[in-house]
Amino acid sequence: MRKMESPEISGMEYQQGTLLGYEAREYLLEKWARKCAYCQKEGVPLEVEHIHPKSLGGSNRTSNLTLACRSCNEKKGNMP
């Protein structure tokens, strides 16, 4: 996908990907605007949460991660 978006990219730059320099949590905070993905609460502690649970085969890829407040994370449990 990266090569399709930027055909001129090559070598080490290609291997590093689009998230180079980001920590996963920092990236998710920016992506989800520092809000719970489920209830939209702001200003509360947020936990990194698997959208498709690992217990059901979900991965640790950033595309499968979101942020949730503790209450929403506990309610969701291992539901997809």
C-alpha distance (Angstrom), angle and dihedral (degrees) to the residues before:
residue distance angle dihedral
M1 . . .
R2 3.79 . .
K3 3.82 91.0 .
M4 3.81 90.6 51.2
E5 3.82 91.6 51.6
S6 3.82 93.8 46.8
P7 3.83 111.4 21.6
E8 3.82 91.9 179.3
I9 3.82 93.1 60.8
S10 3.79 118.0 107.9
G11 3.77 146.6 153.6
M12 3.79 120.8 9.8
E13 3.82 93.8 -5.2
Y14 3.82 89.6 59.1
Q15 3.80 92.0 49.6
Q16 3.80 94.5 49.2
G17 3.79 94.8 60.7
T18 3.78 132.0 -156.6
L19 3.82 96.5 -61.4
L20 3.81 96.2 60.3
G21 3.79 108.9 141.3
Y22 3.79 95.2 19.4
E23 3.76 125.1 109.8
A24 3.82 109.3 -141.6
R25 3.81 94.1 -117.3
E26 3.81 92.6 47.5
Y27 3.81 90.0 49.7
L28 3.82 92.1 49.7
L29 3.82 92.4 47.6
E30 3.79 89.3 54.7
K31 3.81 94.7 42.0
W32 3.82 94.5 49.8
A33 3.84 94.0 38.7
R34 3.83 91.5 -119.4
K35 3.83 91.1 -67.9
C36 3.77 133.6 120.3
A37 3.80 106.3 -96.7
Y38 3.81 90.9 -138.3
C39 3.82 108.5 39.7
Q40 3.83 98.8 16.4
K41 3.85 93.1 -129.2
E42 3.79 114.9 164.3
G43 3.77 129.6 -158.7
V44 3.81 95.2 31.1
P45 3.81 127.9 110.9
L46 3.80 109.1 -87.3
E47 3.79 127.4 -151.8
V48 3.79 126.9 -152.3
E49 3.79 105.5 -111.7
H50 3.81 133.5 -171.6
I51 3.81 112.0 -122.6
H52 3.81 90.9 -156.8
P53 3.83 103.1 33.0
K54 3.79 119.8 -116.6
S55 3.81 88.0 -131.4
L56 3.82 87.4 64.0
G57 3.80 95.3 45.4
G58 3.81 100.6 -82.3
S59 3.78 119.7 150.9
N60 3.80 135.3 -132.8
R61 3.81 91.4 -117.9
T62 3.79 113.3 131.3
S63 3.81 89.0 -119.3
N64 3.83 87.2 65.7
L65 3.81 95.5 47.5
T66 3.77 130.9 86.8
L67 3.79 138.4 159.8
A68 3.78 124.4 -100.8
C69 3.77 135.9 173.4
R70 3.80 113.3 -116.2
S71 3.80 92.6 -103.7
C72 3.82 94.1 54.1
N73 3.79 92.5 41.5
E74 3.80 91.1 53.4
K75 3.83 92.8 45.7
K76 3.79 91.5 50.4
G77 3.80 93.3 49.7
N78 3.80 108.1 163.1
M79 3.80 97.0 -25.2
P80 3.80 115.4 125.7
